[in-house]
Amino acid sequence: MPENPPEYPNESNGEASLLSFVVRLWKEESTSEEHQTRWRGHITPVPNGKRHYFSDLNEILAFIAAHLKEQR
């Protein structure tokens, strides 16, 4: 762990400039003969706690990007 954590922009003046998310991932085994493993999960924005499930890891980026656009 770094001894001195980075200072984030606007942190010193109290402005809300950070977005936090909790991301949980798990492997889901396929029941078909192909025996493919899929990653599934959910992402939860810390402020509102609304959990959003996904079955494609690219959805994580899309979800975060949408939240970033809202912050502009």
N, CA, C and O atoms as a printed pandas DataFrame, in Angstrom:
     atom_number atom_name residue_name chain_id  residue_number  x_coord  y_coord  z_coord
0              1         N          MET        A               1    0.835   -1.186    0.000
1              2        CA          MET        A               1    0.000    0.000    0.000
2              3         C          MET        A               1    0.875    1.241    0.000
3              4         O          MET        A               1    1.903    1.279    0.675
4              5         N          PRO        A               2    0.475    2.248   -0.748
5              6        CA          PRO        A               2    1.264    3.475   -0.749
6              7         C          PRO        A               2    1.172    4.179    0.603
7              8         O          PRO        A               2    0.132    4.174    1.262
8              9         N          GLU        A               3    2.284    4.780    0.992
9             10        CA          GLU        A               3    2.305    5.495    2.267
10            11         C          GLU        A               3    1.441    6.745    2.221
11            12         O          GLU        A               3    0.746    7.067    3.185
12            13         N          ASN        A               4    1.487    7.437    1.107
13            14        CA          ASN        A               4    0.698    8.651    0.934
14            15         C          ASN        A               4   -0.324    8.422   -0.162
15            16         O          ASN        A               4    0.039    8.378   -1.337
16            17         N          PRO        A               5   -1.589    8.276    0.189
17            18        CA          PRO        A               5   -2.597    8.061   -0.859
18            19         C          PRO        A               5   -2.683    9.282   -1.768
19            20         O          PRO        A               5   -2.394   10.400   -1.342
20            21         N          PRO        A               6   -3.084    9.065   -3.026
21            22        CA          PRO        A               6   -3.179   10.198   -3.951
22            23         C          PRO        A               6   -4.273   11.164   -3.519
23            24         O          PRO        A               6   -5.287   10.769   -2.943
24            25         N          GLU        A               7   -4.045   12.428   -3.809
25            26        CA          GLU        A               7   -5.087   13.422   -3.546
26            27         C          GLU        A               7   -5.932   13.537   -4.803
27            28         O          GLU        A               7   -5.408   13.724   -5.901
28            29         N          TYR        A               8   -7.214   13.427   -4.638
29            30        CA          TYR        A               8   -8.110   13.489   -5.782
30            31         C          TYR        A               8   -8.505   14.928   -6.042
31            32         O          TYR        A               8   -8.590   15.725   -5.108
32            33         N          PRO        A               9   -8.752   15.273   -7.309
33            34        CA          PRO        A               9   -9.171   16.638   -7.623
34            35         C          PRO        A               9  -10.407   17.032   -6.824
35            36         O          PRO        A               9  -11.325   16.231   -6.649
36            37         N          ASN        A              10  -10.422   18.255   -6.347
37            38        CA          ASN        A              10  -11.547   18.848   -5.619
38            39         C          ASN        A              10  -11.807   18.213   -4.251
39            40         O          ASN        A              10  -12.782   18.565   -3.587
40            41         N          GLU        A              11  -10.953   17.287   -3.825
41            42        CA          GLU        A              11  -11.173   16.649   -2.536
42            43         C          GLU        A              11  -10.972   17.652   -1.396
43            44         O          GLU        A              11  -11.686   17.609   -0.394
44            45         N          SER        A              12  -10.023   18.529   -1.549
45            46        CA          SER        A              12   -9.710   19.455   -0.468
46            47         C          SER        A              12  -10.792   20.518   -0.263
47            48         O          SER        A              12  -10.943   21.029    0.847
48            49         N          ASN        A              13  -11.545   20.858   -1.309
49            50        CA          ASN        A              13  -12.580   21.880   -1.132
50            51         C          ASN        A              13  -13.965   21.284   -0.894
51            52         O          ASN        A              13  -14.954   22.017   -0.865
52            53         N          GLY        A              14  -14.050   19.968   -0.722
53            54        CA          GLY        A              14  -15.308   19.336   -0.345
54            55         C          GLY        A              14  -16.271   19.038   -1.477
55            56         O          GLY        A              14  -17.369   18.546   -1.216
56            57         N          GLU        A              15  -15.912   19.313   -2.722
57            58        CA          GLU        A              15  -16.812   19.030   -3.832
58            59         C          GLU        A              15  -16.884   17.523   -4.075
59            60         O          GLU        A              15  -15.889   16.815   -3.919
60            61         N          ALA        A              16  -18.043   17.048   -4.449
61            62        CA          ALA        A              16  -18.206   15.634   -4.746
62            63         C          ALA        A              16  -17.674   15.357   -6.141
63            64         O          ALA        A              16  -18.363   15.600   -7.132
64            65         N          SER        A              17  -16.454   14.851   -6.223
65            66        CA          SER        A              17  -15.866   14.573   -7.530
66            67         C          SER        A              17  -15.508   13.107   -7.685
67            68         O          SER        A              17  -14.838   12.724   -8.644
68            69         N          LEU        A              18  -15.948   12.294   -6.752
69            70        CA          LEU        A              18  -15.632   10.879   -6.809
70            71         C          LEU        A              18  -16.898   10.059   -6.997
71            72         O          LEU        A              18  -17.953   10.379   -6.449
72            73         N          LEU        A              19  -16.773    9.007   -7.774
73            74        CA          LEU        A              19  -17.860    8.033   -7.917
74            75         C          LEU        A              19  -17.319    6.702   -7.429
75            76         O          LEU        A              19  -16.211    6.306   -7.790
76            77         N          SER        A              20  -18.090    6.022   -6.619
77            78        CA          SER        A              20  -17.673    4.721   -6.100
78            79         C          SER        A              20  -18.706    3.671   -6.457
79            80         O          SER        A              20  -19.912    3.913   -6.410
80            81         N          PHE        A              21  -18.201    2.496   -6.815
81            82        CA          PHE        A              21  -19.047    1.372   -7.190
82            83         C          PHE        A              21  -18.515    0.118   -6.510
83            84         O          PHE        A              21  -17.313   -0.014   -6.281
84            85         N          VAL        A              22  -19.411   -0.788   -6.193
85            86        CA          VAL        A              22  -19.022   -2.119   -5.737
86            87         C          VAL        A              22  -19.347   -3.071   -6.881
87            88         O          VAL        A              22  -20.482   -3.123   -7.353
88            89         N          VAL        A              23  -18.344   -3.822   -7.321
89            90        CA          VAL        A              23  -18.526   -4.769   -8.418
90            91         C          VAL        A              23  -18.265   -6.171   -7.877
91            92         O          VAL        A              23  -17.229   -6.426   -7.263
92            93         N          ARG        A              24  -19.205   -7.067   -8.106
93            94        CA          ARG        A              24  -19.053   -8.466   -7.696
94            95         C          ARG        A              24  -19.182   -9.340   -8.933
95            96         O          ARG        A              24  -20.105   -9.178   -9.731
96            97         N          LEU        A              25  -18.255  -10.255   -9.079
97            98        CA          LEU        A              25  -18.217  -11.158  -10.229
98            99         C          LEU        A              25  -18.201  -12.600   -9.753
99           100         O          LEU        A              25  -17.655  -12.913   -8.695
100          101         N          TRP        A              26  -18.809  -13.475  -10.550
101          102        CA          TRP        A              26  -18.736  -14.898  -10.261
102          103         C          TRP        A              26  -18.812  -15.681  -11.565
103          104         O          TRP        A              26  -19.356  -15.208  -12.563
104          105         N          LYS        A              27  -18.256  -16.884  -11.533
105          106        CA          LYS        A              27  -18.312  -17.774  -12.694
106          107         C          LYS        A              27  -19.585  -18.583  -12.617
107          108         O          LYS        A              27  -19.975  -19.080  -11.561
108          109         N          GLU        A              28  -20.217  -18.699  -13.765
109          110        CA          GLU        A              28  -21.426  -19.505  -13.853
110          111         C          GLU        A              28  -21.174  -20.598  -14.875
111          112         O          GLU        A              28  -20.917  -20.323  -16.047
112          113         N          GLU        A              29  -21.250  -21.830  -14.424
113          114        CA          GLU        A              29  -21.020  -22.972  -15.310
114          115         C          GLU        A              29  -22.253  -23.206  -16.175
115          116         O          GLU        A              29  -23.384  -23.116  -15.698
116          117         N          SER        A              30  -22.026  -23.504  -17.437
117          118        CA          SER        A              30  -23.110  -23.796  -18.363
118          119         C          SER        A              30  -23.622  -25.208  -18.116
119          120         O          SER        A              30  -22.858  -26.110  -17.772
120          121         N          THR        A              31  -24.910  -25.382  -18.293
121          122        CA          THR        A              31  -25.496  -26.713  -18.144
122          123         C          THR        A              31  -25.534  -27.463  -19.470
123          124         O          THR        A              31  -25.937  -28.625  -19.521
124          125         N          SER        A              32  -25.117  -26.799  -20.537
125          126        CA          SER        A              32  -25.137  -27.446  -21.855
126          127         C          SER        A              32  -23.933  -28.382  -21.990
127          128         O          SER        A              32  -23.066  -28.430  -21.118
128          129         N          GLU        A              33  -23.899  -29.108  -23.076
129          130        CA          GLU        A              33  -22.809  -30.043  -23.333
130          131         C          GLU        A              33  -21.494  -29.328  -23.601
131          132         O          GLU        A              33  -20.431  -29.941  -23.495
132          133         N          GLU        A              34  -21.541  -28.060  -23.943
133          134        CA          GLU        A              34  -20.331  -27.304  -24.261
134          135         C          GLU        A              34  -19.516  -26.991  -23.004
135          136         O          GLU        A              34  -18.311  -26.758  -23.095
136          137         N          HIS        A              35  -20.146  -26.982  -21.859
137          138        CA          HIS        A              35  -19.489  -26.705  -20.571
138          139         C          HIS        A              35  -18.718  -25.388  -20.596
139          140         O          HIS        A              35  -17.577  -25.320  -20.137
140          141         N          GLN        A              36  -19.335  -24.362  -21.125
141          142        CA          GLN        A              36  -18.715  -23.043  -21.157
142          143         C          GLN        A              36  -18.923  -22.340  -19.822
143          144         O          GLN        A              36  -19.969  -22.468  -19.186
144          145         N          THR        A              37  -17.915  -21.608  -19.423
145          146        CA          THR        A              37  -18.012  -20.809  -18.203
146          147         C          THR        A              37  -18.294  -19.373  -18.599
147          148         O          THR        A              37  -17.654  -18.837  -19.503
148          149         N          ARG        A              38  -19.254  -18.744  -17.924
149          150        CA          ARG        A              38  -19.587  -17.343  -18.191
150          151         C          ARG        A              38  -19.374  -16.555  -16.916
151          152         O          ARG        A              38  -19.608  -17.046  -15.811
152          153         N          TRP        A              39  -18.933  -15.343  -17.090
153          154        CA          TRP        A              39  -18.822  -14.434  -15.957
154          155         C          TRP        A              39  -20.113  -13.640  -15.840
155          156         O          TRP        A              39  -20.612  -13.095  -16.824
156          157         N          ARG        A              40  -20.631  -13.582  -14.664
157          158        CA          ARG        A              40  -21.822  -12.792  -14.368
158          159         C          ARG        A              40  -21.505  -11.942  -13.153
159          160         O          ARG        A              40  -20.498  -12.156  -12.478
160          161         N          GLY        A              41  -22.362  -10.987  -12.881
161          162        CA          GLY        A              41  -22.113  -10.170  -11.707
162          163         C          GLY        A              41  -23.130   -9.069  -11.547
163          164         O          GLY        A              41  -24.164   -9.022  -12.213
164          165         N          HIS        A              42  -22.786   -8.188  -10.633
165          166        CA          HIS        A              42  -23.599   -6.992  -10.460
166          167         C          HIS        A              42  -22.703   -5.840  -10.036
167          168         O          HIS        A              42  -21.624   -6.030   -9.474
168          169         N          ILE        A              43  -23.184   -4.648  -10.323
169          170        CA          ILE        A              43  -22.486   -3.427   -9.950
170          171         C          ILE        A              43  -23.463   -2.564   -9.164
171          172         O          ILE        A              43  -24.629   -2.426   -9.535
172          173         N          THR        A              44  -22.974   -1.993   -8.086
173          174        CA          THR        A              44  -23.814   -1.192   -7.211
174          175         C          THR        A              44  -23.161    0.169   -6.998
175          176         O          THR        A              44  -22.067    0.238   -6.437
176          177         N          PRO        A              45  -23.804    1.255   -7.431
177          178        CA          PRO        A              45  -23.281    2.577   -7.101
178          179         C          PRO        A              45  -23.409    2.779   -5.590
179          180         O          PRO        A              45  -24.460    2.510   -5.008
180          181         N          VAL        A              46  -22.352    3.247   -4.972
181          182        CA          VAL        A              46  -22.356    3.391   -3.519
182          183         C          VAL        A              46  -23.416    4.373   -3.029
183          184         O          VAL        A              46  -24.079    4.072   -2.036
184          185         N          PRO        A              47  -23.617    5.524   -3.661
185          186        CA          PRO        A              47  -24.594    6.475   -3.103
186          187         C          PRO        A              47  -26.025    5.947   -3.015
187          188         O          PRO        A              47  -26.692    6.153   -2.001
188          189         N          ASN        A              48  -26.511    5.263   -4.069
189          190        CA          ASN        A              48  -27.932    4.876   -4.042
190          191         C          ASN        A              48  -28.165    3.405   -3.722
191          192         O          ASN        A              48  -29.282    3.039   -3.356
192          193         N          GLY        A              49  -27.165    2.556   -3.845
193          194        CA          GLY        A              49  -27.298    1.159   -3.474
194          195         C          GLY        A              49  -28.150    0.308   -4.386
195          196         O          GLY        A              49  -28.473   -0.827   -4.038
196          197         N          LYS        A              50  -28.526    0.827   -5.557
197          198        CA          LYS        A              50  -29.341    0.041   -6.492
198          199         C          LYS        A              50  -28.443   -0.913   -7.276
199          200         O          LYS        A              50  -27.549   -0.480   -8.003
200          201         N          ARG        A              51  -28.685   -2.184   -7.126
201          202        CA          ARG        A              51  -27.869   -3.223   -7.752
202          203         C          ARG        A              51  -28.319   -3.441   -9.189
203          204         O          ARG        A              51  -29.515   -3.551   -9.459
204          205         N          HIS        A              52  -27.363   -3.504  -10.113
205          206        CA          HIS        A              52  -27.630   -3.738  -11.528
206          207         C          HIS        A              52  -26.875   -4.997  -11.949
207          208         O          HIS        A              52  -25.650   -5.055  -11.849
208          209         N          TYR        A              53  -27.606   -5.993  -12.417
209          210        CA          TYR        A              53  -27.011   -7.267  -12.810
210          211         C          TYR        A              53  -26.585   -7.231  -14.268
211          212         O          TYR        A              53  -27.168   -6.505  -15.074
212          213         N          PHE        A              54  -25.573   -8.011  -14.603
213          214        CA          PHE        A              54  -25.103   -8.096  -15.978
214          215         C          PHE        A              54  -24.585   -9.501  -16.261
215          216         O          PHE        A              54  -24.208  -10.247  -15.357
216          217         N          SER        A              55  -24.581   -9.836  -17.553
217          218        CA          SER        A              55  -24.056  -11.125  -17.985
218          219         C          SER        A              55  -22.937  -10.951  -19.003
219          220         O          SER        A              55  -22.429  -11.928  -19.554
220          221         N          ASP        A              56  -22.558   -9.706  -19.247
221          222        CA          ASP        A              56  -21.476   -9.385  -20.177
222          223         C          ASP        A              56  -20.586   -8.366  -19.476
223          224         O          ASP        A              56  -21.070   -7.322  -19.036
224          225         N          LEU        A              57  -19.302   -8.654  -19.368
225          226        CA          LEU        A              57  -18.396   -7.765  -18.642
226          227         C          LEU        A              57  -18.329   -6.365  -19.248
227          228         O          LEU        A              57  -18.026   -5.405  -18.540
228          229         N          ASN        A              58  -18.607   -6.232  -20.543
229          230        CA          ASN        A              58  -18.616   -4.912  -21.178
230          231         C          ASN        A              58  -19.707   -4.012  -20.608
231          232         O          ASN        A              58  -19.620   -2.788  -20.704
232          233         N          GLU        A              59  -20.725   -4.613  -20.018
233          234        CA          GLU        A              59  -21.804   -3.827  -19.423
234          235         C          GLU        A              59  -21.314   -3.016  -18.223
235          236         O          GLU        A              59  -21.903   -1.988  -17.889
236          237         N          ILE        A              60  -20.246   -3.469  -17.577
237          238        CA          ILE        A              60  -19.675   -2.722  -16.455
238          239         C          ILE        A              60  -19.203   -1.361  -16.949
239          240         O          ILE        A              60  -19.523   -0.329  -16.359
240          241         N          LEU        A              61  -18.444   -1.370  -18.032
241          242        CA          LEU        A              61  -17.924   -0.108  -18.583
242          243         C          LEU        A              61  -19.048    0.804  -19.048
243          244         O          LEU        A              61  -19.010    2.012  -18.813
244          245         N          ALA        A              62  -20.039    0.234  -19.703
245          246        CA          ALA        A              62  -21.165    1.036  -20.182
246          247         C          ALA        A              62  -21.918    1.663  -19.013
247          248         O          ALA        A              62  -22.343    2.816  -19.092
248          249         N          PHE        A              63  -22.083    0.913  -17.937
249          250        CA          PHE        A              63  -22.789    1.409  -16.760
250          251         C          PHE        A              63  -22.027    2.570  -16.121
251          252         O          PHE        A              63  -22.618    3.594  -15.778
252          253         N          ILE        A              64  -20.719    2.406  -15.965
253          254        CA          ILE        A              64  -19.905    3.465  -15.365
254          255         C          ILE        A              64  -19.871    4.684  -16.279
255          256         O          ILE        A              64  -19.958    5.815  -15.801
256          257         N          ALA        A              65  -19.746    4.469  -17.588
257          258        CA          ALA        A              65  -19.727    5.586  -18.536
258          259         C          ALA        A              65  -21.014    6.393  -18.453
259          260         O          ALA        A              65  -20.976    7.622  -18.524
260          261         N          ALA        A              66  -22.146    5.725  -18.304
261          262        CA          ALA        A              66  -23.422    6.434  -18.185
262          263         C          ALA        A              66  -23.445    7.290  -16.920
263          264         O          ALA        A              66  -23.961    8.407  -16.938
264          265         N          HIS        A              67  -22.898    6.781  -15.836
265          266        CA          HIS        A              67  -22.847    7.560  -14.596
266          267         C          HIS        A              67  -21.909    8.761  -14.725
267          268         O          HIS        A              67  -22.171    9.819  -14.152
268          269         N          LEU        A              68  -20.829    8.600  -15.468
269          270        CA          LEU        A              68  -19.907    9.709  -15.678
270          271         C          LEU        A              68  -20.562   10.828  -16.482
271          272         O          LEU        A              68  -20.341   12.007  -16.206
272          273         N          LYS        A              69  -21.372   10.457  -17.479
273          274        CA          LYS        A              69  -22.075   11.457  -18.281
274          275         C          LYS        A              69  -23.062   12.252  -17.416
275          276         O          LYS        A              69  -23.254   13.451  -17.622
276          277         N          GLU        A              70  -23.674   11.581  -16.462
277          278        CA          GLU        A              70  -24.629   12.263  -15.559
278          279         C          GLU        A              70  -23.922   13.286  -14.683
279          280         O          GLU        A              70  -24.544   14.250  -14.238
280          281         N          GLN        A              71  -22.636   13.094  -14.431
281          282        CA          GLN        A              71  -21.891   13.971  -13.524
282          283         C          GLN        A              71  -21.371   15.232  -14.203
283          284         O          GLN        A              71  -20.835   16.110  -13.528
284          285         N          ARG        A              72  -21.514   15.341  -15.499
285          286        CA          ARG        A              72  -20.995   16.520  -16.212
286          287         C          ARG        A              72  -21.760   17.759  -15.870
287          288         O          ARG        A              72  -21.453   18.836  -16.382
